[in-house]
């Protein structure tokens, strides 16, 4: 595996520094290990986030992992990785802690960084959650604009499950702003997309949304 190869290479650099006197090897070792640790932190953090969504039990290690990943990606000069990590830091504040105000600047920075390297996947996540923050603040027109941008970005890159999820968010917003007809249109579109890509979990969200909007 690539990670294992990087660790082995770091061991060789350690020997070069320890026994060969090559002090520059230490910096190269740091970069190699940071490039292994950062995605590992992200993967662990995302697993913890899904566990939170399933059982609603908070684990502060999730935040620490995403913050560590953001720090490491910044050191590596990896704007896309840093943008992704910053999004998840914001998501922890907004979703886990229910504090969209604290999460907002992380989403904003994530979006700017992702846009600078045309990382439309991360852009779609960051702008989506900025839309949620706007909705919670009662800024419905801006929320609609941002949620629509998220769906458009996901459609452009072929992220079909995310596109369906985005349409569900637009449906809830339409219902909340007094337009149930538009809400059901969004849900019909979402159902078509979800079925086309086997997004069974999203199909469940759609059915729940239909029930809630009808009630």
RATA-V144971 format. One record per residue. N is the residue number from 1. RES is the residue in three letters. SS is DSSP state (2 for helix, 1 for strand, 0 for the rest). OMEGA is omega in whole degrees, -180 to 180 (none if undefined). Layout:
BEGIN
n:N res:RES ss:SS omega:OMEGA
n:N res:RES ss:SS omega:OMEGA
END
This chain:
BEGIN
n:1 res:UNK ss:0 omega:-176
n:2 res:UNK ss:2 omega:180
n:3 res:UNK ss:2 omega:180
n:4 res:UNK ss:2 omega:178
n:5 res:UNK ss:2 omega:179
n:6 res:UNK ss:2 omega:179
n:7 res:UNK ss:2 omega:179
n:8 res:UNK ss:2 omega:178
n:9 res:UNK ss:2 omega:177
n:10 res:UNK ss:2 omega:176
n:11 res:UNK ss:2 omega:177
n:12 res:UNK ss:2 omega:179
n:13 res:UNK ss:2 omega:175
n:14 res:UNK ss:2 omega:-180
n:15 res:UNK ss:2 omega:179
n:16 res:UNK ss:2 omega:179
n:17 res:UNK ss:2 omega:-174
n:18 res:UNK ss:2 omega:-173
n:19 res:UNK ss:0 omega:-178
n:20 res:UNK ss:0 omega:179
n:21 res:UNK ss:0 omega:-179
n:22 res:UNK ss:0 omega:-176
n:23 res:UNK ss:0 omega:178
n:24 res:UNK ss:2 omega:180
n:25 res:UNK ss:2 omega:-179
n:26 res:UNK ss:2 omega:179
n:27 res:UNK ss:2 omega:179
n:28 res:UNK ss:2 omega:177
n:29 res:UNK ss:2 omega:178
n:30 res:UNK ss:2 omega:-179
n:31 res:UNK ss:2 omega:179
n:32 res:UNK ss:2 omega:-177
n:33 res:UNK ss:2 omega:176
n:34 res:UNK ss:2 omega:-180
n:35 res:UNK ss:2 omega:174
n:36 res:UNK ss:2 omega:-174
n:37 res:UNK ss:2 omega:-175
n:38 res:UNK ss:2 omega:180
n:39 res:UNK ss:2 omega:177
n:40 res:UNK ss:2 omega:176
n:41 res:UNK ss:2 omega:180
n:42 res:UNK ss:2 omega:-178
n:43 res:UNK ss:2 omega:179
n:44 res:UNK ss:2 omega:-180
n:45 res:UNK ss:2 omega:-180
n:46 res:UNK ss:2 omega:176
n:47 res:UNK ss:2 omega:179
n:48 res:UNK ss:2 omega:-180
n:49 res:UNK ss:2 omega:178
n:50 res:UNK ss:2 omega:176
n:51 res:UNK ss:2 omega:177
n:52 res:UNK ss:2 omega:-179
n:53 res:UNK ss:2 omega:-179
n:54 res:UNK ss:2 omega:-174
n:55 res:UNK ss:2 omega:179
n:56 res:UNK ss:0 omega:175
n:57 res:UNK ss:0 omega:-175
n:58 res:UNK ss:0 omega:175
n:59 res:UNK ss:0 omega:-175
n:60 res:UNK ss:0 omega:177
n:61 res:UNK ss:2 omega:179
n:62 res:UNK ss:2 omega:180
n:63 res:UNK ss:2 omega:-179
n:64 res:UNK ss:2 omega:-180
n:65 res:UNK ss:2 omega:-180
n:66 res:UNK ss:2 omega:178
n:67 res:UNK ss:2 omega:178
n:68 res:UNK ss:2 omega:179
n:69 res:UNK ss:2 omega:180
n:70 res:UNK ss:2 omega:179
n:71 res:UNK ss:2 omega:-178
n:72 res:UNK ss:2 omega:179
n:73 res:UNK ss:2 omega:177
n:74 res:UNK ss:2 omega:178
n:75 res:UNK ss:2 omega:-177
n:76 res:UNK ss:2 omega:-176
n:77 res:UNK ss:0 omega:-179
n:78 res:UNK ss:0 omega:-175
n:79 res:UNK ss:2 omega:-180
n:80 res:UNK ss:2 omega:178
n:81 res:UNK ss:2 omega:179
n:82 res:UNK ss:2 omega:179
n:83 res:UNK ss:2 omega:179
n:84 res:UNK ss:2 omega:-179
n:85 res:UNK ss:2 omega:179
n:86 res:UNK ss:2 omega:176
n:87 res:UNK ss:2 omega:-176
n:88 res:UNK ss:2 omega:172
n:89 res:UNK ss:2 omega:178
n:90 res:UNK ss:2 omega:-180
n:91 res:UNK ss:2 omega:178
n:92 res:UNK ss:2 omega:-179
n:93 res:UNK ss:2 omega:-175
n:94 res:UNK ss:2 omega:-172
n:95 res:UNK ss:2 omega:-177
n:96 res:UNK ss:2 omega:-176
n:97 res:UNK ss:0 omega:-178
n:98 res:UNK ss:0 omega:-175
n:99 res:UNK ss:0 omega:-179
n:100 res:UNK ss:2 omega:180
n:101 res:UNK ss:2 omega:178
n:102 res:UNK ss:2 omega:-179
n:103 res:UNK ss:2 omega:-173
n:104 res:UNK ss:2 omega:-177
n:105 res:UNK ss:2 omega:176
n:106 res:UNK ss:2 omega:177
n:107 res:UNK ss:2 omega:-179
n:108 res:UNK ss:2 omega:179
n:109 res:UNK ss:2 omega:178
n:110 res:UNK ss:2 omega:-178
n:111 res:UNK ss:2 omega:-179
n:112 res:UNK ss:2 omega:180
n:113 res:UNK ss:2 omega:-179
n:114 res:UNK ss:2 omega:180
n:115 res:UNK ss:2 omega:-178
n:116 res:UNK ss:2 omega:179
n:117 res:UNK ss:0 omega:178
n:118 res:UNK ss:0 omega:175
n:119 res:UNK ss:0 omega:-173
n:120 res:UNK ss:2 omega:176
n:121 res:UNK ss:2 omega:180
n:122 res:UNK ss:2 omega:175
n:123 res:UNK ss:2 omega:-177
n:124 res:UNK ss:2 omega:177
n:125 res:UNK ss:2 omega:-176
n:126 res:UNK ss:2 omega:-178
n:127 res:UNK ss:2 omega:176
n:128 res:UNK ss:2 omega:-176
n:129 res:UNK ss:2 omega:168
n:130 res:UNK ss:2 omega:175
n:131 res:UNK ss:2 omega:177
n:132 res:UNK ss:2 omega:179
n:133 res:UNK ss:2 omega:177
n:134 res:UNK ss:2 omega:180
n:135 res:UNK ss:2 omega:-180
n:136 res:UNK ss:2 omega:179
n:137 res:UNK ss:0 omega:179
n:138 res:UNK ss:0 omega:178
n:139 res:UNK ss:0 omega:-167
n:140 res:UNK ss:2 omega:180
n:141 res:UNK ss:2 omega:179
n:142 res:UNK ss:2 omega:177
n:143 res:UNK ss:2 omega:-180
n:144 res:UNK ss:2 omega:180
n:145 res:UNK ss:2 omega:-178
n:146 res:UNK ss:2 omega:178
n:147 res:UNK ss:2 omega:177
n:148 res:UNK ss:2 omega:178
n:149 res:UNK ss:2 omega:179
n:150 res:UNK ss:2 omega:179
n:151 res:UNK ss:2 omega:180
n:152 res:UNK ss:2 omega:179
n:153 res:UNK ss:2 omega:-178
n:154 res:UNK ss:2 omega:177
n:155 res:UNK ss:2 omega:-178
n:156 res:UNK ss:2 omega:-177
n:157 res:UNK ss:2 omega:177
n:158 res:UNK ss:0 omega:179
n:159 res:UNK ss:0 omega:-170
n:160 res:UNK ss:2 omega:178
n:161 res:UNK ss:2 omega:178
n:162 res:UNK ss:2 omega:177
n:163 res:UNK ss:2 omega:179
n:164 res:UNK ss:2 omega:179
n:165 res:UNK ss:2 omega:179
n:166 res:UNK ss:2 omega:178
n:167 res:UNK ss:2 omega:176
n:168 res:UNK ss:2 omega:178
n:169 res:UNK ss:2 omega:177
n:170 res:UNK ss:2 omega:178
n:171 res:UNK ss:2 omega:179
n:172 res:UNK ss:2 omega:180
n:173 res:UNK ss:2 omega:179
n:174 res:UNK ss:2 omega:179
n:175 res:UNK ss:2 omega:-178
n:176 res:UNK ss:2 omega:-179
n:177 res:UNK ss:0 omega:171
n:178 res:UNK ss:0 omega:-180
n:179 res:UNK ss:0 omega:-177
n:180 res:UNK ss:2 omega:179
n:181 res:UNK ss:2 omega:178
n:182 res:UNK ss:2 omega:179
n:183 res:UNK ss:2 omega:-180
n:184 res:UNK ss:2 omega:174
n:185 res:UNK ss:2 omega:178
n:186 res:UNK ss:2 omega:-179
n:187 res:UNK ss:2 omega:176
n:188 res:UNK ss:2 omega:178
n:189 res:UNK ss:2 omega:-180
n:190 res:UNK ss:2 omega:-180
n:191 res:UNK ss:2 omega:179
n:192 res:UNK ss:2 omega:-180
n:193 res:UNK ss:2 omega:-178
n:194 res:UNK ss:2 omega:-180
n:195 res:UNK ss:2 omega:-177
n:196 res:UNK ss:2 omega:-176
n:197 res:UNK ss:2 omega:177
n:198 res:UNK ss:0 omega:-180
n:199 res:UNK ss:0 omega:-173
n:200 res:UNK ss:2 omega:179
n:201 res:UNK ss:2 omega:179
n:202 res:UNK ss:2 omega:177
n:203 res:UNK ss:2 omega:176
n:204 res:UNK ss:2 omega:178
n:205 res:UNK ss:2 omega:-178
n:206 res:UNK ss:2 omega:180
n:207 res:UNK ss:2 omega:177
n:208 res:UNK ss:2 omega:179
n:209 res:UNK ss:2 omega:179
n:210 res:UNK ss:2 omega:-179
n:211 res:UNK ss:2 omega:-178
n:212 res:UNK ss:2 omega:-178
n:213 res:UNK ss:2 omega:178
n:214 res:UNK ss:2 omega:-172
n:215 res:UNK ss:0 omega:none
END
